[in-house]
Amino acid sequence: MNASVAIQTLPEVYDNDETVRIVDEVIAYIKSTGYKYYVGPFETTVEGDYDELMDIVKECQHIAIRAGAPAVMAYIKVSFRPNGDLLTIDRKVTKHHLDEK
């Protein structure tokens, strides 16, 4: 693992239920990739190989369009460390969720 990507997919629809439905399809795709991921209220973070994550980012847009969005915007954050210690999802957030059940 040499990268972490946060993906916020924003389908251009004007109904909250439709937005949630389309975003849920994008998240289902991310889950299906087998990579470690974390769903937050605004974005989903995925860890893995940089090149493969870039393919996932691209496919998320296609998923939203196929799900019915006429257009889609995305906000992407990338952490890439080809030869170093990448801050993982667990290192960033686990301590904040220890009491959740």
All heavy atoms as an XYZ file, in Angstrom:
803
protein
N       0.837     -1.175      0.000
C       0.000      0.000      0.000
C       0.886      1.243      0.000
O       1.763      1.379      0.839
C      -0.889     -0.008      1.228
C      -1.703      1.250      1.357
S      -2.703      1.304      2.828
C      -1.481      1.467      4.089
N       0.644      2.114     -0.973
C       1.446      3.325     -1.031
C       0.607      4.585     -1.219
O       1.147      5.650     -1.454
C       2.502      3.224     -2.134
C       1.902      3.052     -3.523
O       0.697      3.187     -3.723
N       2.751      2.758     -4.486
N      -0.722      4.435     -1.096
C      -1.577      5.615     -1.295
C      -2.880      5.492     -0.524
O      -3.345      4.394     -0.209
C      -1.864      5.804     -2.779
N      -3.438      6.642     -0.264
C      -4.754      6.759      0.348
C      -5.482      7.843     -0.427
O      -4.911      8.896     -0.726
C      -4.599      7.161      1.819
O      -5.844      7.298      2.440
N      -6.742      7.554     -0.777
C      -7.521      8.493     -1.579
C      -8.868      8.723     -0.912
O      -9.559      7.762     -0.549
C      -7.744      7.942     -3.008
C      -8.635      8.858     -3.817
C      -6.431      7.736     -3.711
N      -9.236      9.984     -0.745
C     -10.568     10.338     -0.257
C     -11.383     10.799     -1.463
O     -10.954     11.675     -2.205
C     -10.488     11.441      0.785
N     -12.540     10.178     -1.654
C     -13.379     10.448     -2.817
C     -14.727     10.978     -2.357
O     -15.429     10.313     -1.600
C     -13.614      9.159     -3.638
C     -12.293      8.485     -3.994
C     -14.458      9.441     -4.869
C     -12.459      7.052     -4.486
N     -15.073     12.161     -2.815
C     -16.411     12.706     -2.586
C     -17.072     12.838     -3.953
O     -16.652     13.639     -4.785
C     -16.356     14.067     -1.897
C     -17.730     14.637     -1.616
C     -17.663     16.026     -0.994
O     -16.754     16.797     -1.250
N     -18.644     16.337     -0.178
N     -18.086     12.023     -4.186
C     -18.813     12.030     -5.447
C     -20.095     12.823     -5.270
O     -20.866     12.545     -4.356
C     -19.136     10.592     -5.895
O     -17.908      9.876     -6.045
C     -19.895     10.568     -7.200
N     -20.300     13.808     -6.141
C     -21.480     14.673     -6.043
C     -22.280     14.599     -7.345
O     -21.999     15.314     -8.302
C     -21.041     16.113     -5.781
C     -20.247     16.338     -4.494
C     -19.647     17.732     -4.475
C     -21.130     16.111     -3.293
N     -23.297     13.719     -7.379
C     -24.118     13.641     -8.578
C     -24.947     14.907     -8.727
O     -25.413     15.474     -7.736
C     -25.008     12.422     -8.331
C     -24.969     12.179     -6.864
C     -23.707     12.783     -6.341
N     -25.107     15.365     -9.959
C     -25.889     16.577    -10.213
C     -27.372     16.209    -10.296
O     -27.955     16.103    -11.369
C     -25.433     17.230    -11.511
C     -26.063     18.597    -11.741
C     -25.593     19.221    -13.028
O     -24.447     19.710    -13.043
O     -26.361     19.202    -14.007
N     -27.948     15.982     -9.135
C     -29.376     15.731     -9.003
C     -29.892     16.623     -7.884
O     -29.121     17.072     -7.040
C     -29.695     14.240     -8.718
C     -29.303     13.375     -9.902
C     -29.002     13.752     -7.469
N     -31.183     16.880     -7.886
C     -31.716     17.879     -6.949
C     -32.708     17.295     -5.970
O     -33.548     18.000     -5.425
C     -32.311     19.036     -7.750
C     -31.269     19.638     -8.654
C     -31.212     19.329    -10.003
C     -30.265     20.453     -8.125
C     -30.218     19.843    -10.815
C     -29.263     20.960     -8.925
C     -29.259     20.655    -10.275
O     -28.259     21.152    -11.069
N     -32.607     16.025     -5.733
C     -33.460     15.325     -4.783
C     -32.546     14.557     -3.828
O     -31.698     13.780     -4.277
C     -34.390     14.372     -5.550
C     -35.230     13.532     -4.621
O     -36.227     14.055     -4.100
O     -34.866     12.347     -4.415
N     -32.707     14.775     -2.541
C     -31.819     14.134     -1.568
C     -31.861     12.612     -1.649
O     -30.827     11.959     -1.536
C     -32.159     14.592     -0.150
C     -31.693     16.004      0.127
O     -30.815     16.523     -0.548
N     -32.291     16.632      1.126
N     -33.051     12.046     -1.822
C     -33.151     10.590     -1.911
C     -32.389     10.068     -3.127
O     -31.742      9.016     -3.057
C     -34.620     10.141     -1.985
C     -35.357     10.363     -0.672
O     -34.698     10.431      0.391
O     -36.600     10.468     -0.714
N     -32.467     10.788     -4.233
C     -31.754     10.378     -5.442
C     -30.240     10.522     -5.245
O     -29.471      9.667     -5.675
C     -32.241     11.198     -6.638
C     -31.688     10.751     -7.961
C     -32.154      9.371     -8.421
O     -32.858      8.659     -7.682
O     -31.767      8.980     -9.525
N     -29.827     11.578     -4.581
C     -28.398     11.748     -4.285
C     -27.891     10.572     -3.460
O     -26.863      9.972     -3.784
C     -28.158     13.063     -3.520
O     -28.556     14.155     -4.336
C     -26.695     13.217     -3.120
N     -28.620     10.225     -2.407
C     -28.209      9.112     -1.542
C     -28.190      7.803     -2.325
O     -27.255      7.007     -2.187
C     -29.129      9.020     -0.306
C     -28.885      7.739      0.474
C     -28.930     10.233      0.590
N     -29.176      7.561     -3.163
C     -29.227      6.325     -3.940
C     -28.002      6.193     -4.845
O     -27.357      5.136     -4.897
C     -30.503      6.278     -4.794
C     -30.638      4.971     -5.584
C     -31.773      5.033     -6.590
N     -31.532      5.968     -7.677
C     -30.712      5.749     -8.711
N     -30.025      4.629     -8.797
N     -30.575      6.654     -9.673
N     -27.658      7.267     -5.534
C     -26.511      7.228     -6.453
C     -25.204      7.078     -5.688
O     -24.343      6.266     -6.045
C     -26.511      8.472     -7.366
C     -27.727      8.416     -8.310
C     -25.204      8.578     -8.148
C     -27.984      9.703     -9.070
N     -25.045      7.834     -4.623
C     -23.817      7.734     -3.822
C     -23.699      6.334     -3.217
O     -22.601      5.769     -3.156
C     -23.765      8.841     -2.748
C     -22.632      8.597     -1.765
C     -23.616     10.207     -3.414
N     -24.822      5.747     -2.806
C     -24.787      4.375     -2.284
C     -24.273      3.395     -3.338
O     -23.565      2.439     -3.011
C     -26.164      3.936     -1.797
C     -26.541      4.533     -0.442
O     -25.653      5.112      0.227
O     -27.723      4.411     -0.064
N     -24.611      3.611     -4.595
C     -24.101      2.747     -5.661
C     -22.591      2.911     -5.817
O     -21.872      1.938     -6.037
C     -24.825      3.018     -6.980
C     -26.258      2.517     -6.960
C     -26.878      2.416     -8.336
O     -26.157      2.098     -9.310
O     -28.099      2.633     -8.422
N     -22.122      4.137     -5.700
C     -20.678      4.382     -5.773
C     -19.975      3.692     -4.602
O     -18.953      3.021     -4.778
C     -20.378      5.900     -5.798
C     -18.875      6.159     -5.676
C     -20.940      6.537     -7.062
N     -20.532      3.819     -3.410
C     -19.924      3.183     -2.233
C     -19.956      1.662     -2.372
O     -18.981      0.984     -2.015
C     -20.614      3.653     -0.939
C     -20.319      5.142     -0.707
C     -20.158      2.823      0.260
C     -21.146      5.782      0.397
N     -21.032      1.113     -2.905
C     -21.098     -0.341     -3.122
C     -19.975     -0.783     -4.058
O     -19.351     -1.840     -3.845
C     -22.458     -0.735     -3.678
N     -19.713      0.010     -5.084
C     -18.599     -0.308     -5.995
C     -17.274     -0.293     -5.232
O     -16.458     -1.217     -5.360
C     -18.548      0.673     -7.171
C     -17.214      0.664     -7.856
C     -16.797     -0.446     -8.590
C     -16.333      1.731     -7.718
C     -15.535     -0.479     -9.179
C     -15.085      1.701     -8.307
C     -14.694      0.600     -9.030
O     -13.445      0.559     -9.603
N     -17.045      0.748     -4.434
C     -15.796      0.839     -3.670
C     -15.649     -0.384     -2.763
O     -14.583     -0.994     -2.699
C     -15.740      2.159     -2.867
C     -15.600      3.347     -3.827
C     -14.596      2.124     -1.853
C     -15.789      4.700     -3.176
N     -16.732     -0.762     -2.084
C     -16.691     -1.949     -1.225
C     -16.314     -3.195     -2.026
O     -15.589     -4.059     -1.541
C     -18.044     -2.168     -0.560
C     -18.381     -1.162      0.502
C     -19.774     -1.448      1.073
C     -20.139     -0.485      2.161
N     -21.480     -0.768      2.732
N     -16.803     -3.290     -3.257
C     -16.570     -4.478     -4.074
C     -15.127     -4.618     -4.541
O     -14.727     -5.692     -4.980
C     -17.497     -4.471     -5.293
O     -17.024     -3.591     -6.299
N     -14.328     -3.558     -4.432
C     -12.942     -3.615     -4.900
C     -12.047     -4.445     -4.000
O     -10.966     -4.865     -4.413
C     -12.335     -2.201     -5.034
O     -12.221     -1.619     -3.725
C     -13.154     -1.326     -5.974
N     -12.462     -4.648     -2.761
C     -11.652     -5.416     -1.824
C     -10.630     -4.604     -1.065
O      -9.944     -5.130     -0.191
N     -10.505     -3.331     -1.389
C      -9.570     -2.474     -0.663
C     -10.161     -2.046      0.674
O     -11.376     -1.985      0.831
C      -9.227     -1.224     -1.473
C      -8.258     -1.483     -2.586
C      -8.689     -1.547     -3.905
C      -6.914     -1.674     -2.327
C      -7.807     -1.798     -4.939
C      -6.013     -1.927     -3.341
C      -6.469     -1.987     -4.643
O      -5.591     -2.244     -5.653
N      -9.284     -1.720      1.613
C      -9.736     -1.170      2.890
C     -10.317      0.207      2.609
O      -9.733      1.006      1.880
C      -8.577     -1.066      3.873
C      -9.023     -0.526      5.221
C      -7.922     -0.618      6.232
C      -8.369     -0.117      7.574
N      -9.287     -0.991      8.258
N     -11.487      0.480      3.199
C     -12.154      1.760      2.984
C     -12.808      2.221      4.278
O     -13.011      1.433      5.213
C     -13.211      1.627      1.868
C     -14.351      0.719      2.252
C     -15.489      1.222      2.875
C     -14.270     -0.646      2.042
C     -16.516      0.379      3.275
C     -15.286     -1.489      2.421
C     -16.405     -0.972      3.040
O     -17.415     -1.807      3.441
N     -13.141      3.489      4.320
C     -13.833      4.086      5.462
C     -14.839      5.085      4.906
O     -14.457      6.028      4.204
C     -12.828      4.786      6.378
C     -13.457      5.434      7.589
C     -13.670      4.705      8.746
C     -13.838      6.772      7.566
C     -14.247      5.286      9.865
C     -14.413      7.361      8.674
C     -14.618      6.625      9.825
O     -15.189      7.206     10.921
N     -16.109      4.859      5.212
C     -17.162      5.760      4.746
C     -17.391      6.817      5.815
O     -17.701      6.495      6.967
C     -18.474      4.993      4.473
C     -19.573      5.951      4.046
C     -18.255      3.931      3.405
N     -17.234      8.073      5.429
C     -17.520      9.189      6.309
C     -18.746      9.935      5.801
O     -19.307      9.590      4.755
N     -19.167     10.962      6.498
C     -20.381     11.672      6.098
C     -20.232     12.494      4.819
O     -21.234     12.812      4.172
C     -20.680     12.573      7.291
C     -19.373     12.744      7.988
C     -18.608     11.479      7.746
N     -19.007     12.826      4.427
C     -18.799     13.633      3.229
C     -17.976     12.937      2.150
O     -17.992     13.352      0.999
C     -18.107     14.960      3.577
C     -18.984     15.897      4.338
C     -18.861     16.019      5.706
C     -19.944     16.653      3.684
C     -19.682     16.870      6.418
C     -20.768     17.513      4.381
C     -20.646     17.623      5.754
N     -17.214     11.919      2.524
C     -16.328     11.271      1.567
C     -16.024      9.859      2.038
O     -16.248      9.521      3.198
C     -15.022     12.051      1.419
C     -14.212     12.129      2.709
C     -13.110     13.150      2.671
O     -13.100     14.033      1.785
O     -12.240     13.083      3.549
N     -15.521      9.070      1.109
C     -15.080      7.714      1.419
C     -13.589      7.641      1.138
O     -13.127      8.069      0.085
C     -15.839      6.677      0.561
O     -17.236      6.789      0.869
C     -15.363      5.266      0.858
N     -12.842      7.107      2.094
C     -11.398      6.978      1.957
C     -11.054      5.532      1.636
O     -11.635      4.611      2.215
C     -10.696      7.422      3.255
O     -11.092      8.761      3.547
C      -9.184      7.360      3.123
N     -10.125      5.345      0.706
C      -9.710      4.022      0.267
C      -8.183      3.967      0.297
O      -7.516      4.929     -0.079
C     -10.195      3.733     -1.180
C      -9.917      2.287     -1.552
C     -11.655      4.073     -1.360
N      -7.639      2.829      0.744
C      -6.189      2.641      0.783
C      -5.778      1.548     -0.193
O      -6.486      0.554     -0.350
C      -5.742      2.203      2.183
C      -5.984      3.212      3.242
C      -5.646      2.715      4.633
O      -5.626      1.488      4.866
O      -5.407      3.567      5.497
N      -4.617      1.728     -0.821
C      -4.106      0.690     -1.714
C      -2.982      1.189     -2.589
O      -2.280      2.139     -2.247
N      -2.839      0.555     -3.734
C      -1.839      0.927     -4.715
C      -2.287      2.187     -5.466
O      -3.434      2.266     -5.928
C      -1.647     -0.222     -5.701
C      -0.715      0.145     -6.833
O       0.504      0.202     -6.592
O      -1.217      0.418     -7.944
N      -1.401      3.140     -5.612
C      -1.739      4.432     -6.223
C      -2.415      4.282     -7.587
O      -3.483      4.852     -7.817
C      -0.479      5.293     -6.352
C      -0.724      6.589     -7.074
C      -1.269      7.677     -6.404
C      -0.429      6.716     -8.430
C      -1.512      8.863     -7.066
C      -0.672      7.904     -9.094
C      -1.218      8.972     -8.410
O      -1.470     10.145     -9.071
N      -1.814      3.536     -8.492
C      -2.371      3.416     -9.845
C      -3.756      2.762     -9.831
O      -4.664      3.193    -10.549
C      -1.430      2.634    -10.762
C      -0.156      3.405    -11.062
O      -0.212      4.654    -11.148
O       0.899      2.762    -11.202
N      -3.920      1.755     -9.006
C      -5.220      1.091     -8.919
C      -6.266      2.006     -8.283
O      -7.434      2.004     -8.685
C      -5.079     -0.220     -8.167
C      -4.252     -1.228     -8.953
C      -3.964     -2.508     -8.195
O      -4.684     -2.809     -7.224
O      -3.025     -3.212     -8.592
N      -5.858      2.806     -7.313
C      -6.801      3.756     -6.707
C      -7.238      4.820     -7.709
O      -8.394      5.247     -7.707
C      -6.185      4.407     -5.469
C      -5.962      3.498     -4.262
C      -5.364      4.299     -3.109
C      -7.239      2.814     -3.822
N      -6.328      5.239     -8.580
C      -6.716      6.217     -9.600
C      -7.754      5.632    -10.556
O      -8.674      6.328    -10.993
C      -5.483      6.710    -10.372
C      -4.510      7.542     -9.541
S      -5.246      9.039     -8.830
C      -5.519      8.520     -7.146
N      -7.648      4.340    -10.835
C      -8.671      3.673    -11.652
C     -10.015      3.654    -10.920
O     -11.071      3.831    -11.530
C      -8.249      2.250    -12.000
C      -7.098      2.196    -13.001
O      -6.878      3.197    -13.730
O      -6.422      1.156    -13.051
N      -9.986      3.432     -9.605
C     -11.214      3.442     -8.813
C     -11.843      4.824     -8.826
O     -13.063      4.962     -8.995
C     -10.930      2.964     -7.371
C     -10.606      1.467     -7.374
C     -12.101      3.272     -6.444
C     -10.096      0.931     -6.057
N     -11.033      5.856     -8.660
C     -11.538      7.234     -8.709
C     -12.267      7.474    -10.031
O     -13.386      8.004    -10.062
C     -10.391      8.258     -8.528
C     -10.829      9.657     -8.894
C      -9.861      8.213     -7.103
N     -11.659      7.073    -11.116
C     -12.256      7.251    -12.441
C     -13.579      6.487    -12.551
O     -14.580      7.020    -13.027
C     -11.264      6.772    -13.504
C     -11.733      6.905    -14.918
C     -10.596      6.523    -15.856
C     -11.096      5.712    -17.003
N     -10.018      5.280    -17.885
N     -13.580      5.253    -12.095
C     -14.781      4.429    -12.216
C     -15.935      4.962    -11.359
O     -17.105      4.818    -11.737
C     -14.469      2.972    -11.852
C     -15.627      2.021    -12.051
C     -16.131      1.916    -13.482
O     -15.423      2.332    -14.433
O     -17.257      1.415    -13.667
N     -15.628      5.601    -10.246
C     -16.697      6.175     -9.409
C     -17.548      7.168    -10.197
O     -18.774      7.215    -10.032
C     -16.102      6.853     -8.171
S     -15.492      5.693     -6.940
N     -16.909      7.927    -11.057
C     -17.665      8.893    -11.865
C     -18.570      8.165    -12.860
O     -19.725      8.534    -13.063
C     -16.724      9.846    -12.607
C     -15.617     10.461    -11.770
C     -16.004     10.789    -10.351
O     -16.895     11.580    -10.113
N     -15.328     10.168     -9.388
N     -18.047      7.120    -13.474
C     -18.833      6.332    -14.427
C     -20.020      5.649    -13.734
O     -21.118      5.580    -14.301
C     -17.959      5.285    -15.124
C     -16.922      5.879    -16.007
N     -17.217      6.578    -17.159
C     -15.568      5.887    -15.905
C     -16.097      6.987    -17.732
N     -15.084      6.586    -16.987
N     -19.796      5.160    -12.527
C     -20.875      4.512    -11.763
C     -22.007      5.508    -11.531
O     -23.180      5.185    -11.716
C     -20.343      3.994    -10.403
C     -19.290      2.920    -10.593
C     -21.484      3.528     -9.501
C     -19.790      1.563    -10.987
N     -21.666      6.721    -11.116
C     -22.696      7.739    -10.844
C     -23.497      8.063    -12.108
O     -24.725      8.197    -12.053
C     -22.060      9.003    -10.270
N     -22.837      8.160    -13.234
C     -23.540      8.445    -14.496
C     -24.442      7.275    -14.868
O     -25.615      7.455    -15.218
C     -22.530      8.757    -15.628
C     -21.745     10.038    -15.316
C     -23.231      8.831    -16.979
C     -22.583     11.306    -15.224
N     -23.928      6.051    -14.778
C     -24.745      4.876    -15.098
C     -25.926      4.737    -14.151
O     -26.966      4.195    -14.514
C     -23.891      3.608    -15.089
C     -22.969      3.503    -16.290
C     -22.389      2.107    -16.466
N     -21.610      1.637    -15.345
C     -20.297      1.763    -15.220
N     -19.587      2.379    -16.149
N     -19.683      1.271    -14.167
N     -25.779      5.262    -12.931
C     -26.864      5.201    -11.944
C     -27.937      6.255    -12.198
O     -28.951      6.274    -11.508
C     -26.301      5.350    -10.536
N     -27.700      7.141    -13.160
C     -28.736      8.101    -13.522
C     -28.397      9.563    -13.366
O     -29.204     10.422    -13.716
N     -27.239      9.890    -12.847
C     -26.860     11.297    -12.725
C     -26.535     11.846    -14.114
O     -25.777     11.226    -14.855
C     -25.648     11.455    -11.812
N     -27.095     13.003    -14.480
C     -26.765     13.576    -15.784
C     -25.331     14.126    -15.840
O     -24.736     14.231    -16.900
C     -27.789     14.695    -15.957
C     -28.244     15.028    -14.581
C     -28.100     13.777    -13.764
N     -24.794     14.455    -14.673
C     -23.421     14.950    -14.541
C     -22.965     14.653    -13.121
O     -23.775     14.402    -12.230
C     -23.349     16.452    -14.828
N     -21.675     14.699    -12.922
C     -21.136     14.413    -11.594
C     -19.896     15.267    -11.364
O     -19.125     15.523    -12.286
C     -20.827     12.908    -11.431
C     -19.753     12.464    -12.392
C     -20.456     12.570    -10.011
N     -19.751     15.727    -10.139
C     -18.532     16.410     -9.714
C     -17.880     15.531     -8.656
O     -18.568     14.770     -7.968
C     -18.853     17.779     -9.112
C     -19.416     18.762    -10.118
S     -19.696     20.400     -9.399
C     -20.955     20.049     -8.194
N     -16.575     15.651     -8.534
C     -15.870     14.871     -7.521
C     -14.774     15.721     -6.899
O     -14.124     16.507     -7.585
C     -15.283     13.612     -8.136
N     -14.635     15.539     -5.621
C     -13.527     16.155     -4.899
C     -12.655     15.013     -4.418
O     -13.128     14.073     -3.779
C     -14.026     16.998     -3.727
C     -14.806     18.198     -4.203
C     -16.192     18.142     -4.315
C     -14.153     19.359     -4.568
C     -16.909     19.235     -4.778
C     -14.859     20.454     -5.035
C     -16.239     20.387     -5.131
O     -16.946     21.459     -5.599
N     -11.370     15.091     -4.744
C     -10.441     14.004     -4.477
C      -9.259     14.525     -3.658
O      -8.687     15.568     -3.975
C      -9.887     13.415     -5.806
C     -10.999     13.114     -6.795
C      -8.998     12.213     -5.536
C     -12.007     12.101     -6.352
N      -8.901     13.773     -2.623
C      -7.686     14.045     -1.857
C      -6.808     12.811     -1.996
O      -7.290     11.693     -1.873
C      -8.008     14.275     -0.383
C      -8.901     15.454     -0.122
C      -9.253     15.502      1.343
C     -10.417     16.428      1.585
N     -10.929     16.306      2.948
N      -5.528     13.029     -2.229
C      -4.611     11.911     -2.442
C      -3.394     12.067     -1.535
O      -2.783     13.138     -1.483
C      -4.135     11.855     -3.917
C      -3.147     10.714     -4.113
C      -5.312     11.729     -4.859
N      -3.059     10.997     -0.847
C      -1.806     10.911     -0.107
C      -1.006      9.791     -0.761
O      -1.468      8.650     -0.829
C      -2.080     10.587      1.361
O      -0.863     10.412      2.049
N       0.173     10.122     -1.274
C       0.996      9.159     -2.015
C       2.397      9.154     -1.444
O       3.047     10.194     -1.377
C       1.003      9.541     -3.500
C       1.859      8.677     -4.369
C       1.758      7.300     -4.331
C       2.746      9.254     -5.262
C       2.537      6.503     -5.162
C       3.523      8.474     -6.100
C       3.418      7.087     -6.044
N       2.843      7.994     -1.013
C       4.190      7.822     -0.485
C       4.786      6.558     -1.084
O       4.647      5.471     -0.533
C       4.173      7.692      1.034
C       3.921      8.985      1.731
C       4.176      8.797      3.223
N       4.019     10.056      3.881
C       5.022     10.820      4.265
N       6.254     10.435      4.072
N       4.792     11.959      4.861
N       5.461      6.696     -2.218
C       5.980      5.500     -2.884
C       6.991      4.724     -2.045
O       7.090      3.508     -2.163
C       6.613      6.035     -4.155
C       6.754      7.499     -3.972
C       5.772      7.918     -2.933
N       7.725      5.401     -1.174
C       8.763      4.723     -0.382
C       8.735      5.140      1.073
O       9.776      5.325      1.687
C      10.152      5.045     -0.955
C      10.289      4.571     -2.378
O       9.973      3.434     -2.668
N      10.716      5.453     -3.264
N       7.552      5.290      1.646
C       7.532      5.774      3.009
C       6.389      5.221      3.819
O       5.660      4.337      3.391
N       6.263      5.763      5.008
C       5.252      5.337      5.958
C       3.978      6.143      5.726
O       3.901      7.315      6.082
C       5.781      5.550      7.380
C       4.808      5.072      8.435
O       4.046      4.133      8.165
O       4.816      5.664      9.535
N       2.986      5.529      5.120
C       1.716      6.183      4.843
C       0.857      6.175      6.097
O       0.747      5.157      6.781
C       0.989      5.431      3.716
C      -0.298      6.052      3.216
C       0.003      7.318      2.426
C      -1.046      5.058      2.341
N       0.260      7.304      6.429
C      -0.691      7.340      7.537
C      -1.948      6.588      7.101
O      -2.616      6.975      6.155
C      -1.055      8.781      7.892
C      -0.106      9.510      8.811
C      -0.491     10.982      8.922
C      -0.104      8.865     10.181
N      -2.249      5.508      7.798
C      -3.379      4.674      7.420
C      -4.687      5.212      8.000
O      -4.686      6.037      8.917
C      -3.176      3.237      7.928
O      -3.178      3.264      9.364
C      -1.883      2.631      7.411
N      -5.780      4.687      7.486
C      -7.095      5.019      8.026
C      -7.127      4.700      9.513
O      -7.569      5.520     10.322
C      -8.204      4.237      7.283
C      -8.338      4.724      5.838
C      -9.533      4.346      8.021
C      -9.220      3.841      4.959
N      -6.666      3.514      9.874
C      -6.695      3.105     11.279
C      -5.911      4.061     12.167
O      -6.383      4.441     13.247
C      -6.150      1.684     11.450
C      -7.115      0.631     10.928
O      -8.319      0.923     10.802
O      -6.646     -0.490     10.647
N      -4.734      4.461     11.731
C      -3.925      5.385     12.540
C      -4.585      6.738     12.679
O      -4.417      7.428     13.685
C      -2.529      5.544     11.940
C      -1.656      4.320     12.207
C      -0.298      4.437     11.604
N       0.491      5.519     12.174
C       1.598      5.983     11.625
N       2.051      5.464     10.493
N       2.259      6.969     12.185
N      -5.353      7.136     11.673
C      -5.985      8.450     11.704
C      -7.258      8.481     12.543
O      -7.523      9.469     13.219
C      -6.328      8.910     10.287
C      -5.126      9.216      9.432
C      -5.580      9.569      8.034
C      -4.424      9.757      7.086
N      -4.890     10.013      5.713
N      -8.077      7.424     12.496
C      -9.410      7.555     13.087
C      -9.773      6.565     14.186
O     -10.701      6.821     14.939
C     -10.520      7.501     12.005
C     -10.313      8.595     10.968
C     -10.617      6.139     11.358
N      -9.093      5.437     14.304
C      -9.513      4.417     15.263
C      -9.621      4.961     16.686
O     -10.595      4.679     17.383
C      -8.558      3.210     15.227
O      -8.587      2.661     13.905
C      -8.966      2.151     16.220
N      -8.683      5.751     17.099
C      -8.707      6.259     18.478
C      -9.939      7.115     18.753
O     -10.349      7.270     19.896
C      -7.439      7.057     18.772
C      -7.292      8.310     17.934
C      -5.959      8.970     18.186
C      -5.769     10.101     17.201
N      -4.392     10.574     17.172
N     -10.558      7.642     17.713
C     -11.728      8.484     17.894
C     -13.026      7.688     17.916
O     -14.092      8.239     18.190
C     -11.803      9.528     16.773
C     -10.616     10.421     16.738
N     -10.365     11.360     17.716
C      -9.569     10.482     15.868
C      -9.229     11.995     17.444
N      -8.727     11.479     16.333
N     -12.957      6.387     17.605
C     -14.156      5.560     17.503
C     -14.111      4.347     18.427
O     -14.873      3.424     18.237
C     -14.347      5.107     16.058
C     -14.518      6.242     15.109
N     -15.688      6.942     14.984
C     -13.636      6.833     14.270
C     -15.545      7.902     14.087
N     -14.301      7.866     13.648
N     -13.264      4.339     19.413
C     -13.113      3.186     20.290
C     -14.378      2.911     21.096
O     -14.646      1.764     21.441
C     -11.923      3.381     21.221
C     -10.541      3.356     20.556
C      -9.460      3.654     21.580
C     -10.289      2.024     19.885
N     -15.144      3.929     21.427
C     -16.323      3.747     22.264
C     -17.584      3.439     21.471
O     -18.622      3.174     22.055
C     -16.558      5.001     23.116
C     -15.436      5.211     24.122
O     -14.819      4.216     24.533
O     -15.185      6.377     24.481
N     -17.505      3.463     20.158
C     -18.691      3.179     19.343
C     -18.970      1.691     19.319
O     -18.087      0.871     19.248
C     -18.492      3.689     17.904
C     -18.440      5.170     17.820
C     -18.256      5.646     16.393
O     -18.271      4.828     15.458
O     -18.093      6.859     16.208
N     -20.203      1.344     19.368
C     -20.606     -0.074     19.281
C     -21.649     -0.216     18.222
O     -22.497      0.533     18.005
C     -21.161     -0.550     20.604
C     -20.156     -0.409     21.745
C     -19.314     -1.628     21.857
C     -18.412     -1.505     23.045
N     -17.105     -1.585     22.987
